[in-house]
Amino acid sequence: MEILDNASLGFIVIFIATLFIFGELMVKAKGVFAIIGVTIMAMYFSYHITATASIWIVLLYAIGLVLIIFDGKVTTDGTIAVIGLLLMILALALPAPGIIYKVLVGMALIIAAPTSYLFTKVFPPRNMWSKMTLKEKLSSDLGYNSINDSYKELIGKSGMTKTPFRPTGTVEIEGKFYSATTDNQWLDPEVKVKVISVDGTRIVVVSE
């Protein structure tokens, strides 16, 4: 395995191993991707690390991987996953023989991890990563609905235009400023208006 003395080949080995390991996390590959990835990664570690250092370096890598899985299944905010990714990079870089080699294996992991997402275009994806997207979508929807509900409460209320409406401008209602429209009616500042409808965040006013 002297070929692993070459930094470029080390990059390729780590890239392929990471691609399959993360691919197993991304899609339902029935463990096949995991076996391929772990086998290739074991070749890298067995060649570069000594017997005394092997346990804690491999453990560092394993902890990083576990943190990524934990983030995907439990916290789903990406913070713990980033820490896990950094631990994995550290575990790969420490036994590498030179600075260039260290940089290349780190880059290989960083590039391969997101690239493994391409497997989801071919194989059935796991739902653990969709939780993060769903959580963000629900948070966004809740925020939008909250704004939408507060705007609907403006219907029937009176206010004062603060800028010219051509036909959009700013209106003050109960001490708060809103962007509104008059639907093709031009108004001057300091004109009393009334909210007649709200569509999402679109406020329609008419002069009283």
N, C-alpha and C positions, 0 to 999 in steps of 0.2 A: 504493500500500500504506500510505496514511496511517492506515488503521484500526489498524495495529500500534502507533500512538502511544498507544492506549487500553490501560491495564493489564489490564482485564477481558478484552478480546479477546486480548491477549497470553497470558493464562492459558489461554484456550480453545485457542489455536493450539498452545501447548506441550503441553497435555494430550493433544490429538488426535495430535500428532506422536509423543510419547512412547508413547502407547497402541499405535500401530502398530509402532514400532521395537521395543519390548519384546514386542509380540505376535509379531513375527517370530522372536524368541528362544524364545518359549514354544511355538509351534505350527509345523507344517509348512505354511507358506503359499506355498511356491514363490517366495519373493522379492517377492510382491505387497505384503505389508504393509511390507516394508523400503523399497520404492520410494515408497509413499505417505508413510510416516513421514519418510524422508530429504528428500523434496521439500518437505513442509510445514516441516520444521525448517530447510531451506535458505532458505526465504522469511524466516523469523525472523532468521537470522544475516545474510543479505544486506541486510536493511533496517537492522539496528541496529549492525553493526560497521563500522569504517572499514577501508580497504585495508591500513593498516599493522598494525592489530591483528587482522585477520581470520585470518591463518595460525595464530598461537599460540592463539587462543581456540578455533577449530575443532579444532585439534590436541589441546587440553586435553579437549574434549568426546569426541573420538575415542578418546583414551587411556583415559578413564573407561569408555567402552563396551567397549573391548577387555579391560579388567580384569574387568568383569562376566562377559564370555564366558569368559575364562580361568578364573575361579572356578567357573563352572558346569561346565566340561569337565575341569579338572585338580584344583584344591585342594578344591573342594566343601565348604568350611566357612563360607562367607559373609563372611569377614574382608576379602578382597581386593575382593569385590563392594561392600562398604560404602564402601571407599576410592574405587572407581570411581564410585559413585553421587554421592559428595561432589564429585569432580572435574567431573562432568557438571552438577551444580547450580551450581558456581562458574562454569563456562563460560557457562551461561545467564544468570546473574545479573550478571556483570561488564558486558556491553554494555547492559543494561537502563537506561533513562533516569532512573529514580527509585527510592527505597527501597521504595515500595509495589509498584512493578513488579517489582523484584528478588525481593521476598518471594513475590509471586504466581506468578512463573515457577518458583521453587524448589518451592513447594507443588504446582504442577501436575505436576512431574516425580515428586515423592514420592507423590502420589495415583495418578497414571496407571500408574506402574511395577507396583505390586501388582494394580491393576485389570485389567491386561492378562492376568492369569491366567484371567480369565473366558473368554478365547478357547479355553482347553483344554476347555471344556464343549461347544464346537461343532466345533472343528477337531482333527485328530490332534496330540497333544502330542509335543514332542521329548523324547528320553530323557536329555538332558544334565542337566536339573534333577532327574530322578528319582534320579540317582546320590547326591545329597546326602541325600535321604530314605532311600535304601537303606543308605547308610553309617551313618546314625544308627540305623536299625533293627537293623543287624548288630551295632553296638557295644552297643546295649541288650540284644540277645539273648545276646551273648557274656557280658555282665555278669551277666545273669540265670542263664545256664547255669553260670557259675562259682560263684555262690552256691548254686544248686541242688545241684551236685556236692558242695560242701563240707558241705552239710546232710545229704546221703545218707550221708556217712561217719560220721554220729552214730548210725546204726542199730546197736543192740546195746550202746551205751555207757551207763554209769551216771552219775548226777548227783544233785544235791541241790536240792530246791525251796527257793526263797528268798522266795517270797511265797505267800499262800494261793491255791490253785487252785479257781476257782469257775465253770467248770472250767478257765479259762485263767489262767496265771500265768507267773512267771519261774523258770527252772531254771538252775543252774550246772553246766556239764559241762567238765571239764578246764580249770578256771579262766576259762571264758568264759560269759557270760550269754546265754540265749536265751529268746524267748517260746515257750511250748508250751501244749499242751492235754492233758487227761486223758480227753477224750470222756465227759463227764457224771459223772466221779468227782471228788468234792471231797477235797482234800488240804490239810494244814497245812504251814507252813514247816518246813524242816529235815527233810524226809522223803526217804529215798533212793528214787530212781526209775530206770527204765530206758527208753531210747528204743526203741519197737517199730516205728515207721514214720515216714516222711517223705514228704510230698506237696508238692513245690515248696518253699515255706518254712514249711509247716505241720508242726510237730513234735508227735508224739503220744507221751506217756509213760505208764507205769503204775508203781505202787508195787511195790518189790521185797519 
